[in-house]
Amino acid sequence: MRVTGYLTPSHRDAGRPRTKRTPALEKAMLEEMGEYPDISTYNLALHLHLYS
């Protein structure tokens, strides 16, 4: 039984993890933003291959 008192499974933690955040990725993002200060979030993600 879960803490909530329900026997049904929680779907909150189901599926694949949604984050790819790692210290190496954060460093790469900061370097890219330093080199290209006007880059959009979308283009930054494309450049770092964050979309599958």
Buried (B, 14 or more C-beta within 10 A) or exposed (E): EEEEEEEEEEEEEEEEEEEEEEEEEEEBBEEBEEEEEEBEEEEBBEEEEEEE
